[in-house]
Amino acid sequence: MGYSMVNLDEIEGAGPGGVVRFVRRELECEAFGINWFELPPNGEGLEHDETGTGQEEVNVVIRGTGIYRIDGEEVAIRPGSFLRFDPETTRQPVAGPDGLTLLAVGARRGSYEPRGPF
């Protein structure tokens, strides 16, 4: 089949507190990772880096507000914020009082081949 599709409500929550939905697995993506995160009010996501995987990540804030702890610095985030992380950068999302919904996309550096003027 030339495509795959899933609706968010069809993906079971996983990880501590069920805050992550593994979209990549459901779509069977092989070129990049993509996951949906819903942190509860004042909840903290996992502090991590991607040194072991070599993945560069982009996180997009969908709903809510909060901060991202990035290598010890606190950066305010809100809907429409895009954050790009080098693999070795330590990061941790922290939700504000209304919770925080993020979309995370990642792939190994150098795996994308730019084409055209885009």
HELIX and SHEET records of a PDB file:
HELIX    1   1 LEU A    8  GLU A   10  5                                   3    
HELIX    2   2 PRO A   16  GLY A   18  5                                   3    
HELIX    3   3 VAL A   23  LEU A   27  1                                   5    
SHEET    1   A 5 VAL A  20  ARG A  21  0                                        
SHEET    2   A 5 GLY A  33  LEU A  39 -1                                        
SHEET    3   A 5 ARG A  91  ARG A 108 -1                                        
SHEET    4   A 5 GLN A  55  ILE A  70 -1                                        
SHEET    5   A 5 GLU A  73  ILE A  77 -1                                        
SHEET    1   B 5 VAL A  20  ARG A  21  0                                        
SHEET    2   B 5 GLY A  33  LEU A  39 -1                                        
SHEET    3   B 5 ARG A  91  ARG A 108 -1                                        
SHEET    4   B 5 GLN A  55  ILE A  70 -1                                        
SHEET    5   B 5 PHE A  82  PHE A  85 -1                                        
END                                                                             
